[in-house]
Amino acid sequence: MRMLGRLLAVGAGAAAARYALRQVRTSPAGPALERTNFRGRTVTLAAGPALAAGASGAAALGATSAAAGAAALVAGVGSGAVGLYDDVVGARPEQKAAKGFTGHLAALREGRVTAGLVKIVGVGAAGLGAAALLAVDPRVAAHRRRQRQGAFGRGVDVLLGAGVVAGTANLLNLLDLRPGRALKSGLLLGTPLTGGPHGGIAAGAVGAAAGLLPEDLDEQVMLGDSGANAFGALLGVALAARTGPLGRAGVLAVLAGLTAASEKVSFTQVIQRTPGLRELDSLGRRAD
């Protein structure tokens, strides 16, 4: 029965994301979401809100409790919404000067609140809300241990969970630089997470991502911050739901290390120089 439920979540995610993509592309807002990709082709950011909506709904459907389902909705919809804000407002000329976390902080010191900073704060808030909801779910791995902790220990555990959700959202966003890269990376991370008691959350997100992968590889669409943040945040919820404080701390350390590395090293260059990663990255992609 569990396997059937996971398959239903995958199918629901794919169907919902593809339906949402058609609706967004043909809506009055559709033309405003058109962008030029790294090769000069016209693509649409409609895949971002489509993935956020489809993956969040299917992940909530696949959750084993109301609290876990609410956590998925808060993380996916919240991260997707602030990501869409950054996709739209951040494209304005006056917003493009601030790059990376340090750039947004520098702008804040000058008295300017960038769209990127709004996204960072919003994703963090979505992660905190999702982690707080997981904290009251007795089916979550760390719940019984939290019951034996004091208020301080429980608070630290929630903060670790929030960091995992926000950090995974940011990682997928950092990888969204070439067609299909963020979706492939998320599928590689999310597929093993479809097992276990909270696998339905990951299954819904994985299904939505798989449903949009062909259009992403064919350079018809791009995820933008909206889709990449939402997909990553949902995978972060699945990770946080199955780990205790030590596991969350370990995952967060890895995410922090990769984020710090991205400020110094180009992931694209690393992938291009690494056999295996290079071929996987280009697999299925539209020819030049």
FIZADREN-983303 format. One record per residue: residue in three letters; x, y, z of N, C-alpha, C in turn. Coordinates in steps of 0.001 Angstrom, whole numbers, plus 524288, in hexadecimal, padded with zeros to 5 digits. Layout:
<recs>
alaXYZXYZXYZ...
</recs>
This chain:
<recs>
met8033C7FB43800008000080000800008035F804F280000arg807CD804BD802F580B29809558031380D5780A817FDAAmet80F078066D7FAD681125807347F59980D10809907F1FAleu80839807B87F25480407809E27EF1D8033280FA37F060gly8034D810F97F55B802AB8166D7F6E0806FD819E27F4BBarg80BD8817E77F4C28102E81AF57F2AB80F9D81BBD7ECCAleu80DFB817A77EA2080D3B818177E479808D981BF67E32Fleu804C681BF27E65C8009381FB97E593802818254E7E667ala805DE8260B7EA5A8080882B3D7EB5480B7382D007E6CBval80E908296C7E4A4811D982AB57E01B80E6A82C457DB7Bgly80A71829157DA61806F582A467D6008040082F5C7D6C2ala802388304B7DB8D7FF638351F7DCA8802E9839DE7DBF6gly807C9839677DDA580B7283DB87DD0580C7A83EFB7D754ala80D6883AED7D42D80E7183BCC7CEA0809BD83E3F7CBEFala8051283C267CCFA8005C83E2A7CA777FF35843C37CC24ala7FFC2844D77D1307FEA084A157D3278027184E167D0FFala8078084CB57D0BD80B63850677CECC80A8E851937C900arg8095384D9A7C5F48088084E727C0578037E851977BF5Dtyr7FF7D850927C2627FAB08539D7C1E17FBB1859507C360ala7FE7485A207C7AA7FF9B85F7A7C963802FD862537C56Dleu8069485F957C2F3809E7862097BF02806A48641D7BA78arg802F3861037B8A67FF93862D07B45E7FC74867987B600gln7FA72867877BABF7F74286BE57BC8B7FA74870E57BD17val7FF27870807BF388025D875287BFF58042E8774D7BAB4arg805AE873E07B71B807AA875A67B208803838788E7AEE8thr7FEA7876EE7AF777FA74879547AC657F79A87DA17AF59ser7F94287ECD7B4167F6B6882DF7B7367F880888427B566pro7F5DB88C5F7B6FE7F788891AF7B5A37FD12892F27B77Aala7FED58904D7BB9E8041A8914E7BDA28084B88E6F7BA89gly806B088AE77B71280A66887B67B42F80EAA88ABC7B165pro80D5F88EC57AE4381178891B17AB75815758943E7AF0Fala813D4895E17B3B181770898737B75081B76894AF7B992leu81A8F88F9B7B8F381E2788BB07BB0C8221B889CD7B707glu821FB88BFB7B25D825BB88A5E7AE6082B1A88CB37AF8Barg82F1E889707AEE48347F88B0B7AFCE837F7888E27AB76thr83CC588ABA7AB40840AE888B17A79C8448D885637AAB7asn8456B880877A90D848E187D1C7AC0584E9687DF57AA7Aphe8521187AB77AC7C857AE87B867ABCA8596887AFA7A61Darg856228789D7A2D18577C8781779D4C8546D87BD8799D5gly8519787F6D79C4584EBF883507994D8496A8819379771arg8478A87D0E7993E8426287B30797BD83E3F87D6679B67thr839A987E6079941835538804E79C6D832AE87BC579F2Dval8326F87C167A45082FF68780D7A78582C1E87ABC7AB2Ethr8291C877A27ADF482563879E37B1AC82683877FF7B734leu825D887B837BADD8265A87A337C06A82168877B67C29Fala81DA5876977BF3E818B8874537C1138198986F1E7C3DCala81DD386C727C29F81EDB867787C53D81FBE8682A7CB11gly8218586CCF7CCAF8228786DB17D23A81DA386D5A7D590pro819D6870C87D4B68150B8705D7D7CD8121B86B467D6D8ala81294869157D22080FFC864167D10C8124B85FC47D46Dleu8177485FA07D4C8819FB85BAE7D809818C685C957DDCCala818EE861807DF79817D0862AE7E4F78125D860D67E678ala80E86861F97E31F809248607D7E4568086085A9B7E412gly80A2F8583C7DFC380960852A17DF1280C4084F617E312ala81139850BD7E4128145084DB67E7D18124B84E5A7ED61ser810C2853257EED180EDC8540B7F42A809CB851247F52Dgly80632851747F16C8013A84EC07F21B801E1848DD7F262ala8051D846B07EEE3805E0841067EEDA808E583F3B7F3AAala80CB6842647F57080F9E841017FA2780C08840ED7FEF0ala80885844C57FF47804C3844D68039D8011D8402780349leu7FF9F83EC27FE7D7FC4583A327FDBF7FEFC835307FF7Fgly80419834EA7FE958070B8303F7FFFD808B382FFF805A9ala807FC83437808978099C8344F80E1480644830A481150thr8087E82EB281595805C382AE7818DE802C882D6681D5Bser8030A8329181DD88003083530822097FEDC83AB782050ala7FB2E83D0B823067F9AE84266821C17FE278462E822B8ala8012984557826E780581848DE8281C809B38489E823E9ala80B0D843E18223280F058434E81E2480D188458B818F6gly8081A844C9817C3805E98470A81305805F984CF481328ala804A984F2F817AB804DD854DE8183B80A71856D9817BFala80E3F853E5819D8813BA85565819608156385599813A7ala813A3851C081095814E8851A880B0281290856628083Aleu80DBF857A38097180B3385C1E806F180DE58613F80862val80F35861E380D5C811C6866AE80F0F817128674D80C67ala81A148630F80C4F81F4B86352809FB81F0C8641E8041Egly81BE1860FB8016E81BB3861417FBC2819328662D7F9AAval81493867757FBA8811D186C177F9C3814A68710E7FB81gly816698712E800658191D875CF8024C81E25876DE7FF51ser82167872E37FEA78264D873927FBD082553874DA7F615gly821678725C7F3CF82027873757EE6081E30878FC7ED93ala81B1B87AF27F149818EA880397F0C981D27884697F115val820A9884027F4F1824C9887FA7F550828BD8875B7F0EBgly8295F882897EF0182CBA881BC7EA8082A81884527E5A5leu82559883F77E4F8822D2886857E0888235588C6F7E0F4tyr822EE88E7F7E5AB823BB8941C7E6778292F895B57E4A4asp82D14892977E60983268893CC7E45F833008933B7DE74asp8306888F4B7DC24830A888E967D67B82E8C8935E7D39Eval82A64895A37D5A3827CF89A077D2F382A6689F377D45Cval82AAB8A05D7D96982CCF8A5637DB20832BE8A5837DA84gly835448A11F7DB7183AF38A0F37DB0F83D058A1AA7D592ala839A18A1397D1AD83B4B8A2007CC4383BB28A7BE7CACEarg839E78AB2E7CE2A83A2F8B0C37CD0483FDC8B29C7CD31pro8413F8B64A7C9E2846C18B7FD7C97B849388B9927CEA7glu8464F8BC4B7D1E28489E8BE377D6C18499C8B9DB7DAB3gln847688B5317D9B0847FC8B0D27DD4684C8E8AD457DBD6lys84E828ADBE7D721852388A9E57D52C857C38AA967D73Cala858E78AEF47D9A385E3B8AFE07DB7C85FAA8AC617E017ala85BED8AB2A7E37685CFC8A7F97E82085D008A2367E6AAlys8617589FA97E775861FE89A257E634863AB8971D7EB07gly86144892A97EBE7862C288F647F04786118891AA7F583phe861D288E8A7F99186030890257FECB8631A8950480090thr86835895347FF8686B41899BD8012E8698689EAA7FE52gly8680789E107F962866318A2917F667861268A4C97F891his85D9F8A1567FA26858A98A3247FC5D859858A5D0801A3leu85D2E8A3C3804BE85E588A642809C2860E08AB93808F0ala864398ABF4804FC866B58B0FE803D9862988B5088024Aala85ECB8B35D7FF2E85A948B6ED7FDA4857688B89D80260leu856828B50480602853888B65B80AB6856728BA6A80DFAarg85B998B9E380E5185EAE8BDBB8113B85E518C32780EC8glu85D3C8C34A809A685C8C8C841806EF856F08CA3D8073Bgly853998C747809FE84E318C8EB80A9F84A8A8C6ED80673arg84C4B8C32C8033C849018C1007FF178477F8BB6280072val842768BA3F80010840868B4EC800DC83FBA8B2817FB7Cthr842ED8AEB57FA2C842A48AC487F50483E928A7EB7F4F0ala83CE28A69B7F0378393A8A23E7EF9D83BC489D2F7F167gly840E589CCB7F08D843A98981E7F251843A3897897F830leu8441389BDE7FAF4843EC89BA6800A983E7B89A258028Dval83A7589C347FFF68351C89AA4801468347B894C78009Clys836BE892B07FC698366C88D117FB828394188A037FFC8ile83DEF88BCA80137840ED8890B8053F83DEA888E480A64val83BD588D5D80BF8838D688D9C810DA833DE88A538106Dgly8314688A9D80BE682C72887B180B2A82D43881D480B3Fval8316788002808AC8329187A65808B7833E9878A180E41gly836D787BE5811168380F87A8E8167E8333287A34819E3ala82F9987DE18191A82ABC87DCB81C18827788790181AC0ala8274D87799815BA82469872F18141B826D686E1181685gly82C0786DE0816A882EA5869728191282D918691B81EE3leu82D7286D9C8217E82C5E86DAA82720826C986BE182834gly8231D86DBB8250481DB786C0B825BA81D0E8663C824DCala81FA78642F820D181F4485E9281FBA821AC85B6082424ala8263A85D0E8261C828CA85A3482A578258885A4D82F55ala822FA85EB68305D81FA785F0D834FE81B0385B4D83492leu818E285AC982FE5814908571B82F22816658517882FBCleu81B038504282DC181D1484AF182E7181E0C849B883434ala81F3F84DBA8373E8208184CED83CC581BDE84AE683FE7val8171D84BCB83E0E81286849F6840F98105D844E583EBCasp81310842B683ADA8114183DE08386B813C78393283B1Fpro810CC835E483DCF8131A831788409F8158B82D6483D13arg8147B82DA8837FA816C7829D78346381C2882B7083268val81DAD8303783368822C98320E831A28270382F9683503ala82B7A82E528329682F9182B448351C8315E82D8983A4Cala831DE832A983A9A834338350E83F41830308365784379his82B328352A8429882730837138462C827EA834F784BB7arg828C482FE884C3D8292A82DAE8518282DEC82FBF85466arg8323D830798517E836C9832B885407835B583845855D6arg832CB83B3E852BC831898409D8543A82E40840B88592Fgln82AF483CB9859D1827A683C9A85E7882AE983C3E8636Darg82FB283A0C86300833158398C86795836C083E2F8682Agln836AA841C786465839F684665864A18372284ADE86758gly83A2384EAD868EC837CD8537186AE18363F856F586663ala8343A85B92867C88327D85F3C863C183705860EB8603Ephe83BAA86180862968402C8632385F7D8419285F0685B66gly841C185A1285D178430D855DE8597B83F198555A8551Barg83A20855F78565B83613855A9852588369285A3C84E86gly837D585ECC850A1838798635684D3C83D09862AA84981val841638609184B7E845ED85FA0848238449685BC1843DEasp841A0857BE8453D8402A853CC8415B83CC18562783D0Cval839328599C83E88835EB85C3883A9F8394685FAE83718leu83CFF8626A8395B8406F865BC83639843B58627683274leu8457D85DF18343B8486785A79830BD844F8858AB82C35gly8401A8575582D7583C7A855C28295983B7985A1B8257Fala83AE785ED98277983A1D8635A8240B83ED28642282082gly843808636F822B68483A863F481F9A8489185FF181B4Aval846DD85B2481C66846E385706818658432B8586B813F5val83E8585A378154A83AA985B968114783CA18601F80DF3ala83E58864578108284030868F080DA084537867C380AA9gly848AF864B280D0584DA38637680A7384CED860218059Ethr8495685C6A805C98484C8592780136845BF85C5E7FCECala8424585FEA7FE7083FE5863717FA9884411866B27F7DDasn847B8868BF7FAE484BDD86BF87F8A384F72868C97F51Fleu850AD863F87F6AD85427860AF7F389851DD85F997EE2Bleu84CE785E2F7EDEC84A7485D2E7E8D584A72862147E586asn849BB866967E806849CC86B827E52C84F3E86C9E7E2F4leu8534E86B627E5EB858A486C337E40F859E7868C57DF54leu8574F864567DEF185858860B57DAA885520861E77D5C9asp8516B865727D63A84DE4866917D1D88506B86A647CE00leu854BD868B47CBA08579986C007C7F5857B4869C07C270arg85609865017C1C4855D7862837BCAA850D585F4C7BC4Dpro84EC885E827B793849DC85B9D7B70584A12856327B980gly846538552A7BCD6845C98500D7BF3F8494484EFE7C3DFarg84D178525B7C4EA850E4851207C90B84E5F850E97CE6Eala84B47854CA7CFD0848E2854D97D50184508850587D59Fleu841F884F407D18383E3684AF57D1DF840F4845B87D257lys8450F844DB7CF4A847FC83FF17CFB184A5983F597D520ser84CAA8438C7D72084F0C8434B7DC5084AF28421D7E077gly8466E844B07E00B84239843B07E3BE8401883E2F7E35Fleu83FCE83C1B7DE9883DF6836BF7DDED841D0832DD7E047leu846DE833DD7DFA484AD58306B7E1F184A93830877E7E7leu84999835197EA1F8491A8358C7EFC4843E08337B7F1ADgly83FB9834AB7EED683A7F8337A7F0B8838C682DDC7F016thr83AA482B2E7EC0D838D6825DA7EB23839EF8223C7EFC9pro83EAA822467F21283F7881EF67F6BC83C128208C7FB59leu83A63825767FB7F837358274D7FFDE83182825927FF76thr830038233F7FB0282A94821867FA6A8295A81CB97FDB9gly82D5B81A297FFDA82C70815CF8036882BAD817C4808F9gly82A088145880C6D82963815D1811E18241F8184D812F8pro8231081972817EB81DE281B578197A81C6A820A58174Bhis82042823E5815EF81F1082917813D7820738298B80E12gly820E88251680B788226A82517805FE81E658277080256gly8198C827BF8040B8157D829F3800B58166682FB27FF79ile818E1832858030C81A16838048021381DE3838797FD8Bala8221A835627FDCC825ED835717F99082395833577F481ala8202C82F697F4E581DDB82D1A7F02E81AA78311B7ED24gly8179A8344A7EFE58148B8384A7ED36817FD83C3A7EA78ala81C3A83DE17ED1C81FD5841B17EAC7822BE83F547E62Aval8247483A817E6B482741837D27E27C823C58372E7DDB3gly81EDA835CF7DE8F81B41835347DA2E81A8483A3E7D72Fala819E183E8F7D9F781935843A17D76281E11845167D44Aala822A1844197D68782782845537D3CF82818842097CEE4ala826F083CFD7CF4C8275C839927CABE8238F83B3C7C679gly81F0383D337C80381B2483ED97C42B81CDD843837C0F5leu82042846D27C31F8220984B897C0608277A84AFB7BE0Eleu82A1E846A47BF1982F76845FC7BD4282FFC846437B74Epro82C8B843CF7B43B82D358441C7AE8082D36849AF7AC6Cglu829A884CFC7AE42829798526D7AC7082E42855887AE3Dasp8303E8544A7B2DC834E1856F87B4CC839A28557B7B17Cleu83A4E850787B05483EB384EAE7AD2783E63850D37A795asp839AE851837A59E838F2853707A049839308596679FFBglu83A5585BE77A45B83ADA861987A4A5835E2864777A2F5gln83177862357A46582C89864F37A3BB82B3C868267A89Cval82D0A8663B7AD1E82BD7868AE7B220830C8868F97B561met8309686C097B97D8349786BE67BD90831DF86C567C2E1leu8346086A247C6CF831F486A0E7CBFD8321386F617CE9Fgly836678722D7CE028370B877017D0E283763875F37D6B7asp8379F87A147D9B9837DB879837DF6C832EC876FB7E197ser82E838780E7DF2C82991875FD7E1278298E8700A7E134gly82ABF86DAE7DCCB82A95868007DC7882EFA865607DF69ala833C68676B7DED583840864FC7E162837D1865567E752asn83642869E87E95B835A786A757EF0483165866EA7F11Eala82CF5866AA7EE69828A48636C7F04782A1D85DA67F04Ephe82C7B85BD57EC0782E09856577EBAE831F88550A7EFF1gly835E7858517F08E839C88575A7F4998377E8577D7FA10ala833FE85B317FB15831A385B918004682E83856B1801A0leu82BC2854907FDD3828B584FCF7FED182C3F84B257FFE9leu8308D84ACB7FD1783448846A27FE42836AD8477C803A3gly8376384C6D805238394C84D9180A5F8358084BDD80E95val8307484C8A80D9D82C8884AB18115A82CE1844BF811E8ala82D6B8420680D7F82DE183C5580DA7832C283AAA810ABleu8370D83D8580FFE83BD983C51812E083B2983D64818B5ala838FA841E4819FC838558435781F78834A183FA482248ala830A983DB081F8182CC283A4F821FC82EFE8350C82396arg8333183374821028354282E338220D83A3F82E428254Athr83BF0832D18271D840D78332D82A0184008835AF82F57gly8435E83429832F88437C83693838118474B83B198382Epro8487183D3D83CCA84BE7841CC83D2485146840E983AB2leu853BB83C7183BB9858E883B748398B858B483AFD8339Egly854C08384D831B185434837CC82C108534983D0482979arg84FFB8403282BCE84EF084567829AD853E1848BF829C4ala856D28486082E0685BA584B6E82E5C85F87849C782A26gly85FDC844AF8292D86362842C282524861CC8449381FB6val85CBF8443081E8985ACE845F58197785BB384BD2818DAleu85AAC84EBD81D0385B4E8546781CC986105855DC81BEFala8649C852EE81E4C86A318540181D8D86BC28533E817D6val869C784F288156E86AF184E2A80FE4868B68528C80C83leu863E08540680D92861658583080A8A8644D85D5680B2Aala865E685E8D80FF2868C58636E810E886DFD8635A80E09gly8709585EDC80E018758985E6B80B3D874F485F3D80569leu870EF85CEE8031B8700685D8F7FD8086E8F863347FC31thr86B75865A77FF92869FA86B187FEA986EB986EA47FEF3ala8722186DC1802CC876E5870E38034187A72870047FE85ala87ABE86B307FCB287DFE869FD7F82787C0486CC47F34Aser876D686D5B7F2E88749C86FD47EE3F876338758C7EDC0glu877B2878007F21D8797287D6C7F1F987EEF87DDE7EFB7lys881DD879857EFB88874D879997EDF38882A876837E8EEval884ED8728C7E805885C886EE77E3B0880F186EAE7E046ser881B886E517DB2F87D5D86DB47D78787BCE867F77D736phe87702866B37D8CA8752F861537D85E8752685F8C7D2ACthr873E18631E7CF24873C7861B87C9988792C860077C7BBgln87D39862CF7C94C8827B8615C7C7BA8842085C2A7CA1Aval882B685B4C7CEF9883F98564D7D18288159851CC7CE9File87C688527B7CD4D8798884E5F7CA8387BF584D5E7C52Cgln87D5F851797C25E87F9E850DD7BD2E884E984E207BD51arg887D084EBC7C19688D0384C597C1FD88CE4846D47C437thr888558450F7C60288807840047C8B18855883BED7C54Fpro8883D837E87C389885BF833B47C07D881678311D7C3ABgly87D5282FAD7C121878CC82D717C3D1874DE831A67C50Aleu8767A8358C7C801872F8839F57C916871C683CF07C413arg875C283D997C0CC87507840717BBE38710783DB77B86Aglu87174838997B7F386DE5835A47B49886863835777B6E1leu8680B834E97BC0B862E8834E27BE908603F83A2B7BDF8asp8634583E497BE738611E843907BE0B85EDC8449A7B897ser86163842967B49285FA7843967AF3085BC183F8E7AD36leu85ADB83B717B0298575C8373C7AE61851DF839467AD52gly84FFA838547A89184AAC839DA7A72184A0883F807A59Carg84E3A8428A7A61584DDA848197A4F984DA48492179F18arg84B1C84D3779D9C84AAF84ECC7982F8501084FDE795EBala8510384DF2791238561484EC278E9F856CD8547678D37asp85BCE8562178D1585D0485B9378B9785B4D85CAF78606
</recs>
